[in-house]
Amino acid sequence: MTISPATEADILRLHYVEKWKMGTIARQLQVHHEVVRRVLFQSGVPKLQLLPRPSIIDGYLAFILETLEKHPTLTASRLYEMVCTRGYAGSIHHFRHLIALYRPKPAAEAYLRLRTLPGEQAQVDWGHFGYLHIGKAKRPLMAFVMVLSYSRKIFLRFYLNAQMANFLRGHVAAFSYFGGIPKVLLYDNLKSATLERVGDAIRFNPELLRFAAHYRYEPRPVAVARGNEKGRVERAIRYIRDHFFAARQFKDRDDLNAQALAWCEGPASRRPCPEDTVLSVSQVFDTEKSSLIGLPDNPYPTHERVEVKIGKTPYARFDLNDYSVPHTQVRRTLTVIAEPQEIAILDGAGKEIARHPRSYDKGQQIEDEAHIKTLVDRKAAAKHHRGQDRLAQAIPCAKRFLIKAAERQYVLGVIIKNLLHLLDRYGAAALEAGMSYALAKDVPHPNTVWLYLERQREEKHGLPALPIPLPSDARVREQIIKPHSLADYAALEGEVQVNTPRENKTKIETETETETQTLTGEPTHD
């Protein structure tokens, strides 16, 4: 704590002249007692050695120190239980404070400065830079960083996850950017690099081993808790955060990657090289580039390959979105081959059956119009066949009726629809009689059937057929409605001929003729 010269003068005056004690001076001047002690010690007052006060832990101190020497990381709560069984009666909170004072501190470790030869080594790691919102999706923005250990040349590219496919894509892009491959690549303990390690025994990711064999470099994981071994890439990520990403404005990931590439070629390459500050990174890289391993003629495939199960609907679910497939592929297992810009879907034989642009949104349906149109046509044809099957099962003469209607070039879809309408209104027995009558008259059309059914109803003085169910109230259901005579409308319309069937059409006949004329372009036939 820093005090003013006036306060320091007050401390000396109160001590030497007024003979105040240090605690009294500290309270009156509102400063810490250690500040008063320091001022007096600097003025020549000898520093008092305070005798340690007796503590409840003193009797157990030898056991505690011996235990901590054998087990330096033993928790204070476990040690508290051990001393309690030996008679300790103090509070655990004060015990934790005392153990923190007596716990042995690890000795400071010195590290050698690691130096590498040109083209010998590069270091690889991921950096997390927040999230990108793409439509409904919230995707992590991950930075793939590779740094050449000798020249400190940086390669930077952003991806929307840290999965294996993007990990390998970052390698391929970095090798192409550097124009060569380092002999050794150092990795942190990533799942993309090491699946398991027990001591010095390491189980590498098989995909990474195949990738490394293709490009002829050695993958090497750093030791656990040894950040100095990959300090170059750690410092590069911190440098990227402070000098590139901070306050950076970008439209999308492609724009961000374009700016990252320009930054790697510009400010990141013009900075002084840490190994030789007289030269820039780009100048040192020019001397290192010739020491890199040459690129192979065939780049390693980095697509994503995922098996997907197709349900009842013809869509393949991949990366939060649905992609259409032909309807013949439902209830099957297909393979999705995904690249950054598009995906292909293969059947069990490896034949491509669909290709779509890739979406990074969430919950979208990416469709091929041909897939949907084929399914819609098939469903319409199925509906047509279901109507025929229903008529054939209910009416024995329906097949012959439809054949005669087809010979007259009537639209069978409209014929079937109207016959089903009559079936629901009048029942199977009445409709069969009406269709037999129409066949006998050689007029296979629903209008003829309907006229027959209406005449039969009028002769029996029956109620008009209703397309909707009757009310549950018996009084309303049994009420008889007497049709009004059409002769009363003659005065309004001038001349009206009553009892002419063609002029007394009911709603079903008008609707039937209208639908037939709309679909065929021809007038209806009775």
N, C-alpha and C positions, 0 to 999 in steps of 0.2 A: 504494500500500500504506500503510495506517495503522499507526503504531507507537505504543507507550505513551510517556508522558513519561519513564519511567525509562530506556527504551532510547535515547531521544533524548539524555538526559543522559549515558549511557555513551558514545555516539558522540562528543559534544563533548569529554568528558574524555580519551578515548583519543587523540583527534587533537591536542588542544592540550597535554596534559600528557605523555602517553606517546609522542607523535610517531609514532603508527602511521599507515601508509598506508591509503587508503580500501579497497583490496582486502582487507588484513588485518583491518580492522574488520568488513567485511561477512562474512568467513568466520567470525570468532570469535563474532559476535552472530547469525549465521544470518539475515541480511537481504540484500536485493538491493543491489548496489553503487550503483544509481541512488537508492535511499533514502538511503544515506550521503551521496551527492553533494548531494541536495536539502537535507538537514539542515545540512550545512556551508555550502552556498550561502546559506541563509536566515540563518545566523549571521554572514555577512560574508566567507566565503572565496570568492574569485573562481572562477567556473566555468572549468575548464580546457577549452581548445579542442583536441580530439584531432585530430592530423593524419591524414588518410585514408591507409590503407595501400595500397600498390600492388596492383593486381589484374590477373589474366590477361585480363580483358575490356577493359582500358583502351585497347588498340590498336584495338579494334573498336567502341568506343563511338560514334564519330562516324557510322559506317555504320548502327549500330543505331538511333540517334536519328533519323537522316534517314529510314530505312525506316518506323519507327513513326509518324513525322509524316505520311507519305503513306498508310500503311495502319494505322490505329490498332487495328483488330481482328485483326491478323495474329497467329496462334497462336505461342506460344513454341517449340513443336516445329518448326514450319516455319522460323522465324527461326534456330533452332539449326542446321538443315541448311544454311542460306545462309551462316552465319559459318564452319561447318566447312569448306565448300569454299574459304574464304578463309584457312584455316590455323588456326582456333581449335581447341584441344586440350583444353579443359576438360570437366567433367562436365555432362550435361544437367540434373541435379537442381540444381546450384548455378547454372546458367545461368537456369533458370526463376525462381529466387529473385531474381536480379539484374534480370531483365526486369520482374518485378512492381514493382520500385522505380523503373525508368526509364520504364515505359509511361505515356503522357500520360493524365491523368484527365479525363473529360468535365466540361465546365463545368456548374455547377448551373443548372437551368432554372427560371425563375419562371413561375407560372401566374396568369392572371386569374381572379378569382372570377366564375363565370357566374351571371347572374340572368335569370329568365324572367318573362313576364307571366302573369296568371291564365288558366288554360285553354290555355296556349300549348304546353306540352310535358309528356310523361311518359316515363319510362325503364323498360325491360323487360329482364328477365334470368331465367335459371334458377339455382337453387341445389341442390346435391346434399346430401341429408340421410341418407345411409346406405342401408340395404336393408330391405325387408319380406319376411318368409317367409310365403307363402300356400300351405299344403299342401306340395307338393313344389317349388314355384317360389320362386326368389329374385329379387325384382324391385326395381329401384332406386326410391328414394323421392325424387322431384324436386319442388322447390317453384317454382311460377310466381309471380313477384313483379312487380308494376307499381306505380310510385311517381309521383304527380303532382309535378312539379318545383317548383311554386309553393307549394303548401300542405303537401307531404310526406305526403299521405294515402297509406296503404299498402293494397294488395290482395294477399292471400296465399291460394294454393290448392295442394294437393299432388296430384300425379299419379304413375302408376307407370312412366312413361317420359317422355322429352323429344321424342317424335316430333311431326310436323307437326300431326296431328289434335288432340293435347292442347295444343299451342302455340296453335292458334286457339281451342280451347275456353276456355283461360285468358283470352284477349283478350275473348271474348264475355261471360264471367262478370265480368271487371273493368269493362267498359263498363256492364253492368247494375248493378253495385255502385255505381259513381260516378254513375250516372244521366246519363251523357254521354260524349263522346269528345274527347280532346285533339287539337289541330290537328297536332302532330308527335309521333311516337313514335321514341325513340332505341333502337337495337339494338346489342348487341355483335356481333362477327363470328361469328354462329351460322349453321349450314347452313340453318336454317329461315328465315333472313332473307337472307343473301348467299351465293350459290353460288360466286362467284369475284370477285376484285378484283385489278387490276393498276394500282398507283398510284391515281389518282383515278377510273379506270374501274371501275365496279361492275356486276355482273350479279346482280340480285335474284332471289329465288325466285319463280317465276311464280305459285304459289299465294298467296303473301303479297301480291303486287301485286293480284291479283283481290280478296283480302280487304280490302286498304286502299282499293281503288276502291269497294267496296260500302259501307264506313263513312266514306268521304270524308276520310281523314287521310293525312298524308305519312309514309311510312316513311323513316327516315334512319339509316344506320349510323354509328357513331362512328369516328374515325380510329384507325389501328393504333397500339397501345401508348400510348393516351391515356386512361388510367383516370380522369382528372379530368373528362372529358366526361360520364361516366355514374357519377360518384361518388355520386350520390344513391341509386341502386339498389344499388350496392356496399355502402354504409354501411347501407342498409335490410336487406340479407341478413345482414350481421354483427349488426345489432340483433335480427333474428329469431332467429339462433342463440343469442345470449346471453340474451335476455329472453323468448322464447317457447318455443323447442324444448328448451332445456337442462332436463334432468330431467323432461320432459313424459311423462305416462302416457296411453295411448290404446288402445282396443280394436282398431280397424281404421282404414282410411283415411277412411271417412265420419265416424267420431268425431273424427279428427284435424282434418278440414276444418271440422267444426262448431265445434271449439274455436278454430281459426284465425280463423274469421269473428267469433266473440265477442271474440277478442283484438284484431282490427283495429278493431272498434267501441268497445272499452273502452280498455285501457292504451295502445295505439298511437295512438289518437285524442286521448287526454287529455295526451299529452306536449307540452312546449313546442315551438312551431314555431321552427326554426332561423333563419328570416328575421326573426321578431319574437317574442322569447321571452316577451313579455307575454301573448301570445295562445296558445291551444292549437291543435293541428293541426286539430281539428274546427271551431273557430271560423274559422280562415282558409279552410278548405274550403268553409264556408257561403258565403263571399264569392266563391269561385272557381267554384262549381258552375254559376252562371248563364252563365259564359263558355265552357262546354264545348259541343261540337257535339251536336245532338239525335240520339237513336237512331233508326234506320230502323224502319219498321213490320215488315219481314220480316228476321229474323235470318239470318246466313250459315250454310249447312249445314256442320257440322263433323264429319260421320261419316267413318269410314275405309272406303275402297273398295278391295278387293283381289280379284284374280282367282286362283282356286284350281283345280287339276286334280284330278279325282276318279279314284281308281284302281279296283282290282277290287272293293274293299269300299265300301259306300255311306256314306262319311264325308268331310267337308271339313275339312282341317287348317288351323286359323287360330289364331295366337297361342298355340302350344304345346299346343293341345287339339284334339280331333276332335268334329265336330258331324254328326249323322246327316242324310242326304238320302234321298229316295225311290230305290228300287233301280233305277228306270228311268234315273237320271242318272249311272250309272257310266260311266267312260271319256269324260267330258265336261269342259269348262271352264265353271265357274260363277263367279258374282260374290258376294262377301261384303260386305254393308253392315253395319258395326259401330258401335254406339253404346256408351256406357259401361256400360249395364245389360243390353243384349240385342243379338243379331245376327240379320240376315235374310239368306237365301241366295236369289239370283235365277238363273233360267236364262238362256239366250242371248237370249231375247226380252224380258227384263226382268220376267218374271212371278215373283212370290214363290212359292217351292216349299217353304220351311222357315223356321221362326223359333224361336230358342232363347234362354234366359237366358245371358248371357255369364259365362264362368268365367275367373278369373285364376290358377287352379291350373295344374299342368303334367301332361300325359299323361292327362287325363281324357277319357272318352267321354260326351258329352252327347247323349242319344238321345230321339227321339220314338217312343213305343211303337207308333204306327200304322205308322211306317216299318219297324220291325223285324218286326212281326206280318205285314205284307204280304209281306215277303221270306221269312219262315218258311213261310207258307202256299204261296207259289209253289215253294219248294224241296221241300215235301212233295208237292205235285202233280207236280213234275218227277220225284221219286223213284218215284211211282206209275206214271207213264208210262214210265220207264226199265224198270221190271219188266215191264210189258206188252210193250214192244218186245223184251226178251230172250226172253220166252216165245214170242212170235210168230215170232222168227227160229229158235228151236230146235225148236219143236213146230208143225207146220202146222195142226193142229186146235185150237190154243190159243184163237184168236179165237172160234170157234163154242162152245167150252167156256165161255168167260167170258160170252158172250151168254146161254147157257142158265142160268148161275149168277146173272146179273143178273135174269133173269125170275123166278127163285125168290126174289129179294130177299135174296140172300146179300151179305155185306160183301165187296166185291171186293178191298179192301186185304188182308184176311186170306186170301182165296182165293189171291191172287197170291203172297203171302209163303210160304204152305205149299207151293204148287206149285214155287216156286223152291227151297225146301228139299229137296223130293223130286228135283228136277232135279240138284242138287249131289250127292245120295246115290246115285241109281240110274242117272243118265245120261239122255241125250236119247231114245235108242231105247226103253228100257224105259218111260220116262214117257209117250212117245207112245202106246205100246200100252195103258198103264193108262188114259189119258185117253180113248182110243177105246172102251175097254171101258165106262167110266163113261157116255159119251155113248150107247152102245148100250143100256145099262140105264136111260137117262134119269135118272141121278142125278149131276149135274155138281158133285161135291164132292170135295175132296182126300182125305177119309176113304175113299171108294170106291176111288179111285186107289191109295191106300196099301195097302188090303186086297188088291187085285189083285196089286200088286207083291210083297207078302209071300208070298202063295200061290204065285206063280211061283218065288220064291226057294226056298221049302220043297220044292216038287216037284223042283227041280234039286239039292236038298241043298246049297245055297250058304251061304256065311257071311253073317251079318247085316251089313247096311250100316252103316258107322260114319261119324259126322260129322267125325271127326278123321283125319289121315293116319296110316298104319301105321308102326310103328317101322322104323328102317333095318336092324336086326339080322334076318337071314333066318330064324334059328331061331325068333325070337318071331313074325315075320310069318307064317310057314307053319304055326304050331301050330294044331291043330284043337281047338276047345272044344266039348264035347258038352253041349247044354242039359240041365238037370236035369228030371226028370219032375215035373209039378205034382201028381201023385197022392200024393206023399209029404207034401204039406201038408194033406191032407184031415183027418188026425187033429188037427191044430192048429186048424183053422177049423170043425170040425164036419162040414159038408157042402160039398163043393166039386165042381162039375161040371167035369170035365176036357174039353178039346177043344171048349169053347164059345168061338167067336171073340169075342163081346162081353165075356167075362170074362177073356180072355187078351190084353188090349190091351197093346201095347208103349208105350213112352214117347212116340213121335211122335204116336200116335193120341190119347192123353190130352191132350198139349199142344195139339194141333190143336183138339179139341173145347172145351177150356178157353178158348182164345183166341177161338174163334167165339162161345161163349156170352157172354164178357165184352163183346165189341164189338156183338153183335146183340141180346143179351138173350133169345135163343131157343135151344132145344136144337138140337144138330147133327142133320143128316139123313144117312143112309147111302144 
